């Protein structure tokens, strides 16, 4: 047996654990980056909290983060929910204290979760939201009433359940993973609040994901595409087999548009457990949409009828589709189309969507030139962003800053962006999973050609270089920068640009 504190390269949970334990970059290095960039950024976003101002609280939070970072996961074991189930058992099954909406899929999960949360909150329900990974602060993962929990509450929740975590650790062959502990904290915090409904995003897959100790009244499946193929399967249908694991007995399934093989798998699972299915493009969908200042104006068809003139302050057709999925999920939760015939109150729906935000998703963080951040990290996500950039922004010259993880389809990502990038600056983030900048550059040269590729291993230098290239067009010429490739790259860029 290998040491449980040493990650095994063959461990099927390695990607989850690696993504979780190294989320926080070396903030001292990042914060010592370009002062020029920081002073030109905008005000911090409330959706992405900064480090605690109180030194004692900050110290305590760092201690919790350090303890969590020692957790690696179950080496050479099949993924399972046995450890998180054991933790839930000793905690008294907190995840049973409230109904839940469970979200899986390849792309759009976090944005959809935020929209669902906003809608439920607008209808005066107290919400708990659990999403991952975080953009900058670990406390983002657990939200109450539409806002990340405070650092103090995060610390308190961890300390409250730590004796139970240690109890489970002692009983299991391998310690609880970082993600399992965070999931336990979220479920405990939601029960303690208490919340009226939990909105929960899976970490990866579905059937064996740590979140899957809940029985979601509504199961949401956002678009499935190829990602994590070494863990989940090599086709959309195989990946759907894992993601279908969140569909529980007698639940309602809200299904975004899917590849045919994925749809077949999901429908088959729904039939097996007597779940009701609502499909985008049939039972609900986007009727029309048009670009508006700061976002778009859409007409959505829900399970209870049409909702006209819905303003969404997010860019891209993909976000309109996410909105349709979120609306149907909330309708299903309230029984619209089943227990009740009338639609949701249109003014409340409009108010909720108008207040939605999704940090790191086509987020403008600087002007003159415009700098946009997006956490696209796979080809499908990149294609959606490339289309949205062309629709929402009138860039005469767009410079890309790309820092990706080494385990992703980087070539596919770059190929999706090639038509819209005049030049690309390749870099790397602080994560140990980051692809080496020179290795990334070699692939970029094959896609873009040598003349269009610049290498800057340090992210602050990459941002400076890209902004300089964009400014070559002149102050009023419409140059812009898109920072993308990884949630970690985007989070670090937000810090450098003064966001949080």
N, C-alpha and C positions, 0 to 999 in steps of 0.2 A: 504494500500500500504506500502511495506517495504521501508526502507531508501535505496536510490539508491547507497549509498556508502558502504552498507553492502552486501557482497555476499550471495546469497540464495542457500542453498544446492540443491535445486530442479531446479535452473536456468539452462536451456539448454546451455547457453553460459559460464557457470562457468568454464568449463575446458579450454576454449579458453582464458578467461580473466586471470585465475590463471596461465596458462602457460606463458602469456605475461607479466603480471605485476611483477612477481617475477623472471624474467629471470636473472637479475643481482644479483649474490651472494654478500655477505658482503666481498668486496674485501680486506678490511683490515685484516679480519680473514684469508682469503685464502693466502694473500701475506705474512702473518706472519707464514706460514706453514713451511715445511721442507726446510731449506736452502740447505741441502745436495742434495735433489731431484732437486732443481732449478739449482744448479751449474752443475749438470750432464746432464741437458737437452740441446737441440740444440738451434740454433738461432731462433728468432721469425719468424713467417710466415707472409708474407705481406698480405695474404688472411684474416688473423684474426688480426685486428689492436689492439694495446695496448692502454692503457689510454693515453690521450693527454699529451705531455710533458710540454706544457705551463700551469702553474697552473690556470691562469684565464680561459682558454678554458676548462680545466678539471672541474673547478667549475661550469661554465655555462652549460656544458653537464650534470653534476650531477643534476643541478637544473631542466633541462628539463626531465631527467629520473624520478626525484621525482614527478614532475607534472603529468607525464604520469602514474606513479604508483598509483595515487589516483583514476584512472578511473577503474570502475568495470564492468559495463555492464547492460543489460536489464533484470532485475529480473522478473521471472514469465511471460515472454512473449515468443511467438514463435520466433525463429530466423528469421531475415529478413534483407534485404538490404536497408530498408527505411532511416535509419540515414546516412549511407555512401552515398546514392543517394542524400540526401538533401545537404550534404557537397559538393559533386561534382557539384551540381546545383549552389550553391553560389560561387564556385570557377571558374565557367565558363566551366565546363565539360573538365578538363585537360586530362582525360583518352581517349578522342576522338581525341587527337592531333597526335596520332601515332598508327600504327598497333601493334598488340600484339599476343604473343603466350602464351596460358593459360595452366597451368599444374596442374592436379589433380592425385589422386591415393593414395595408402597406403604407399608404400615404394619406395625409389629411386627418389623422386621428386627433392630434392635439387641437387643431383649429375647430374641428367638429365638437370636441368635448367642451371647448370654451363657449361655443354657440349654444349648446344644450344647457350649460350652466347659466348663461345669461337669460335664456328663455324661462327656465324654471324659477330663477330669482325674480324675474319680472312678474311672475304669477304668485309671488310672495311665499315661495317655498325656501326653506333654509337648505343650502346646498353644500356638499363636500365634493371636491374634485381632486382626483389623483392622476397625474400625468408624468411622463418621462420621455427623454431625459430633460434636465433643466438647462436653461440658456446660460444663466450666470450663477444663481444662488440655489443651493440645495433646498431651501425652504419653499421655492416655487412649486415643488412637486405636490405639496399638500395645501389645498386652498379651502377656506371656509367662507361662505357668503360672497364668493366671487373675488376674494383676495388671498394671496399667499399667507399662511399662518406666520405669526411673528417669530423671530429667532428665539425669544423667551419661551413661547409655547412649543416650538420644535424641540428645544432642549428638554423642557419639562416632560413632553410626551415620551421622548427617548428614555429619560431617567425613570419614568413610571413603569415602563415595560421591560427595562433592562434585566431585572431579576428573572423575569419569565423567559426572556431570550436566553439567558445563561442556563436556565433549567432545561430548556429544549436542546441547547447545544450539548449539554452533558448527556442527554439521552440518545442523541443521534450519532451516527457514524461520522457525519460531517457537520460542521457548524452551519447555521443559517447564513445565507449569502447576504450581501449588501442590499440587493433588491428585495429579498424576502423580508429583511428587517424594516426597510422603508415601507413596504406594503402593510406589514403589521402595525407600524406606527400610524399610517393613514387610517386604517380601519378602526383602530382604537380612538384616534382623535375624532373621527366622525361620530362614533358612539358616544363619546364624552361630551360633544358639543351641546345637544345632539342635533344631527341633521335630519331633514325630512326625506332627502334622497341623495344618494351618492352617484357621482358620474366618474366612472373608472376606465382608464385607458390601459390596455395590456402592455406589458413590456416587450414581449416578442411572442409570436404565434398565438396561442390561445389555450389549448387543452392542458398543457403542462405549465403555463405561465403562473407565477405566484399569485397574481390577482384572481385566479380562477377558483377561489374558494367561496366566491359569491355566486348566488343564483340570480342573475340579472333578469328583472321583469321584462326588460327590453334589451335585445342584443343588436348592436349596430355593427355592420361590416362595411367599412369604407373601401375604396377601390383596391383590389389585390393585384400586385405585379411582382416581378422577380426581385427579391431582396432577401438577404440571409439564406441564400440557396443551400449553403452547406449545412444549415441547421433545419430548415423547414421543407425543402424539396426543390426540385429543378424546374417545375412547371407551375403555373397558377393553380391548376387543379390539385396538385400535391400540397402546395402551400395552404390552399383553402381547407384541406383536410385537417390541418392543425388549427387553423383559425375557427373552424366550425365547432371546436370544443367549447366555446362560450355559449352556444345555443342550448338552452336548458328546457326541461319539460314545460310545455304550455306557455312558453315565452312568446313575445312578438319579435320578429326579426325585421329590422330595417336594412335593406340591402341596396347599397349604391350600385351603379352600373358596373358589371363584372365581365371578365373574359368568359366565354361560354363554358369552358371546362370548370372554372371556379364556381360559376353559378350553379352548375349541375350538382357539384359536391355539396354546396350550401343548402340547396333545395332538398336534396336527399336527406341530409341531417335533420332539417326542419320537419320533414314528414315523419321521420323515425321518432321524434319526441313531441309530436302533435303541436308544433309551434306554428303560429300564424305568420305569414310572410307578406311584406309590402316591398315592392321592387321599384327602384327609380326608373322612370320612363314608362311605367304602367300605372301603378297606384299613386305615385307622387312624382314630382320632378320640377325642373326649371321651365317655365312657360316662355319667358323672355327676359332679356337683360340688356342694359346699355351702360356704357361708361359714364360715370359721374365724377364730379370733383372729389378727390380723396377716396374714391371707391367705385361703387356701381349701384344702379337702381334695378331691382328685379321684381318680376311677378313669379311667385312660387305656387305650385299646385300641391296642396297637402292632402292628407287623408280625409279632411272635412270640407275641402273646397279650395278656391283660389284666394291668395293673399297678394294684393296688388301694391305697387309702389313701396316696396321694402328696400330701404337704403342700407347697404352693407359697406362699411368703411374699410374694406379689404379688396385687393386687386386680383383679377383673374377669374376666368370661367370656372376653374377648379374650386374657388371659394364659393361661388354661387351654388355649385353642386353640393359642396359641404353644407351650405345653409339649408338646402332642400332636405338633405338627410337629417340634419339636426331638428328641423321643424317636424318632420314625420316622426322622429323618435319621441319628441315631447308630446305630440298629438297622441301617439300610441300609449305613452305613459298615462295620459289623462283619459284614455279610452275613446278618443275621437275616432269615428269610423266603426266603432264596435259598440261600446256601452252608450255612447252619445253621438247624435248625428250632427249637431251644430259645430262649426269650426271654433278655433280659439279666437279670443278677442283680437281683432286686427290691429287696433291701436297699441295694445300691449306687445304684440309680436313686433310691430315696427319699432317701438321704443327699445326693445331688447336687442334687436339686430343692430340698430344704430349705435349702440354702446359697446359692441364687440371689439376686442382687440386680440391680436395674435403676434406677440413679439418674435422677431426673427423670421417672420414670414412676409416677404416683400415689404419690409419695414424701412421707411426712409429715415435716416439718422443724421443726414447732413445735407446742406444745400450749397451750391456754387463751388464746386460741382456737386450734383446730387449723388449721394452714396446710399445704396440700397442693400439691405442684408436679407438673405434667404437661406434657410437651412437645408435646401435640397441636397440629398446625398446619394440618390440613385437615378438611373436614366429616366424613369417615368416621372419622378418629381422634377428633374431638370427640364424635361420637355414641357411640362405644364408651366414652369416658371418662364421659360423662353417665350412661350406664346403670350403669357400675361405681360411680360415686359414690353413686347411689341405693341400690345393693346393699350396699356395704361400710361406708358412713358414715351415721350417724343425725343429720344436720344439720337443725336446725329452721329455720336461715336461712343460706344460702350466698352469700357475696360473691365475685364474680369479679374477678380482675385480669388484663386481657388486653393483651398487647403483641404485635403480629403483623408479619410482613413484608408489604411493599406489593405483592408479586407473588403473593400467595396469595388464595384464595377466602374473603375475610374475612367477607363477608355469610353464606356458608354455615356458617362456623365459629361465628359469633355466633348464628345461628338454631338450631344444634344445642345450644348452651348455654342459650338463653333459658328453657326450661322449668325449669331447676334453679337459675338465678341469681336471687336476690331483687333484687340490684342489681349493677351492673358498674362497675368503675373502669378506664377505658381509659388506657393509658400507652404509652410507646415505649422500646425498648432502645437500646443505644449503636451498633448496627450502622447503616451507611449504607443498608441495605436496609429498615430499619424504617419502617412506615407512620407518618406524622405523627399525633400524638395527636388533634389537632383533626379530621383527616380520618377517623380511625377512629371518633371520637365521633359524627360526622355519620351514619355507617352504623349505629352502635349505637343512636342515638336512633330511627332508623327501625324497628329490630328490637325494642327494649325500651321505647320511649317516653321522653320527656324526664325524667320523674320518677325513673327507675331508672338513670340514667347520670351518672357523675361523671368529670371529666377531670383527670388529674394527669400532666403530661408527664414528670416525673422519677420513675423507678421507686421510689426510696426513699419519696417522698411518696405514691405509689400504694399501696405496702404498708402504710404507716402509716394511710392513710385507710381501707383495706379492713379492717384489724384493728380500727380504731375502730368501724366500722359493725358488724362481727361482735360486738364486745363490748357493743353496745347491747342485745343480747338478755339480758345478765346473765351472770355467771360460770358458772352451771350450766345455761344454757338451750340449749346446743348450737349456737352460731354457729360458722361456719367460713369459710375463705378458700381459693379455688382459683386458683393462678397458672398461666397457660397462654398459648398462642398461638404460641410459638416456643421452640426449644431455647436460643436466645440469651437470651431473657427469663428462662427458667427458670434458666440458668446464673448470670446476674447476681443473680437473687433468692436463689439458694443462697449466694452470697458475702455478701449483705446479711444473711442469716439465720444466718450463722456456720458454714455447711457448707463447709469447705475454705478 
